Amino acid sequence: MARKVLVSISFFFCLLVYQSFGQPTVDTLFFEIEPEMVQQAEIEELNLENTQYSIDLTLKEAYHSKYKKLTGNNVGNFLAITYKGEILGGNLPTIQVEISNGKVPIGRFDKKEDAKKVIQQITSVKK
């Protein structure tokens, strides 16, 4: 009986060590959007089980190199697009490759109206 308990404890300890040290650490890159950075923003309908929407945003050319460097240095991490400190959209994509074309994916929205509100926020320059 004692041997069986020892094996169980050893397995549990190895599992904890694997979960703590065996998994790669994933961080989140927070990228703040300002209206003057936006060249174009469009709503895309996603064909999932339930219709959802995302925003395809394109940065102005002047911001491409900064975004390229940030995404290149954060491959494998989550990408959180923020506006005035708040994360836009509920789904954080994982950066797969360096993004050099200025394309910024923004969240998944259950309602098209919610995506429209976000576009209005991030494209209206207040004077």
C-alpha positions in Angstrom: 0.0 0.0 0.0 2.8 2.4 0.9 4.5 1.8 -2.5 1.2 2.6 -4.3 0.8 5.9 -2.5 4.5 6.8 -3.1 4.0 6.2 -6.9 0.9 8.3 -6.9 2.6 11.1 -5.1 5.6 10.9 -7.4 3.4 11.0 -10.5 1.5 14.0 -9.1 4.8 15.8 -8.3 6.1 15.1 -11.9 2.8 16.4 -13.3 3.1 19.7 -11.3 6.7 20.1 -12.4 5.8 19.6 -16.0 2.9 22.0 -15.8 5.1 24.6 -14.1 8.3 24.2 -16.1 7.5 22.2 -19.1 5.1 24.6 -20.8 6.4 27.6 -22.7 5.5 30.9 -21.1 3.0 33.0 -23.1 2.9 36.7 -22.6 0.5 39.3 -24.0 1.6 42.2 -26.3 -0.6 45.2 -25.6 -0.8 47.4 -28.7 -2.5 50.8 -28.2 -4.5 52.2 -31.1 -5.0 55.9 -31.7 -7.4 57.2 -34.4 -4.6 59.0 -36.3 -2.9 55.5 -36.8 -5.8 54.0 -38.6 -5.8 53.9 -42.4 -8.8 51.6 -42.8 -11.1 49.5 -40.6 -13.7 47.1 -41.9 -16.0 44.5 -40.4 -15.6 40.9 -41.4 -18.3 38.3 -40.9 -16.9 35.1 -39.5 -18.5 31.9 -40.6 -18.6 29.9 -37.3 -21.4 28.0 -35.7 -22.8 31.3 -34.6 -22.3 34.3 -36.7 -19.6 36.5 -35.3 -17.7 39.6 -36.5 -14.2 40.8 -36.4 -12.5 44.0 -37.4 -9.8 44.1 -40.0 -7.8 47.2 -39.3 -5.0 48.5 -41.4 -2.4 50.9 -40.0 -1.1 53.9 -41.9 2.3 53.3 -43.5 4.1 55.3 -40.9 3.2 52.8 -38.2 4.1 49.6 -40.2 7.7 49.3 -39.1 6.9 49.7 -35.3 4.1 47.1 -35.6 6.4 44.8 -37.6 9.1 45.0 -34.9 6.7 44.5 -32.0 5.0 41.5 -33.6 8.3 40.0 -34.7 9.6 40.2 -31.2 6.4 38.6 -29.8 5.8 35.6 -32.0 3.9 33.0 -29.9 2.4 35.6 -27.5 -1.1 36.9 -27.4 -2.0 40.2 -29.1 -4.3 42.5 -27.2 -5.4 45.6 -29.2 -6.2 48.4 -26.8 -7.9 51.9 -27.1 -7.6 54.3 -24.1 -6.3 51.4 -22.0 -9.2 49.0 -22.7 -8.9 45.8 -24.6 -11.0 45.8 -27.8 -12.8 42.5 -28.6 -12.9 39.5 -26.4 -10.7 37.1 -28.2 -6.9 37.5 -28.1 -5.2 36.0 -31.2 -1.7 34.4 -30.9 1.0 36.1 -33.0 2.0 33.5 -35.5 4.5 35.5 -37.6 6.0 39.0 -37.8 3.3 41.2 -39.4 4.8 43.7 -41.9 1.7 44.8 -43.8 0.1 46.8 -41.0 -2.9 44.5 -40.6 -4.3 44.4 -37.1 -6.9 41.8 -36.2 -9.4 43.0 -33.6 -11.5 40.5 -31.6 -14.6 38.6 -32.1 -18.0 40.3 -31.6 -21.3 38.6 -31.3 -23.1 41.6 -32.7 -22.2 43.6 -35.7 -23.3 46.8 -33.9 -20.6 46.2 -31.2 -18.0 46.0 -34.0 -19.4 49.2 -35.5 -19.1 51.0 -32.2 -15.4 50.0 -31.9 -14.7 51.2 -35.4 -16.4 54.6 -34.6 -14.2 54.9 -31.4 -10.9 54.1 -33.1 -11.4 56.1 -36.3 -12.9 59.4 -34.9 -10.2 62.0 -34.2 -11.4 64.4 -31.5 -10.1 68.0 -31.8 
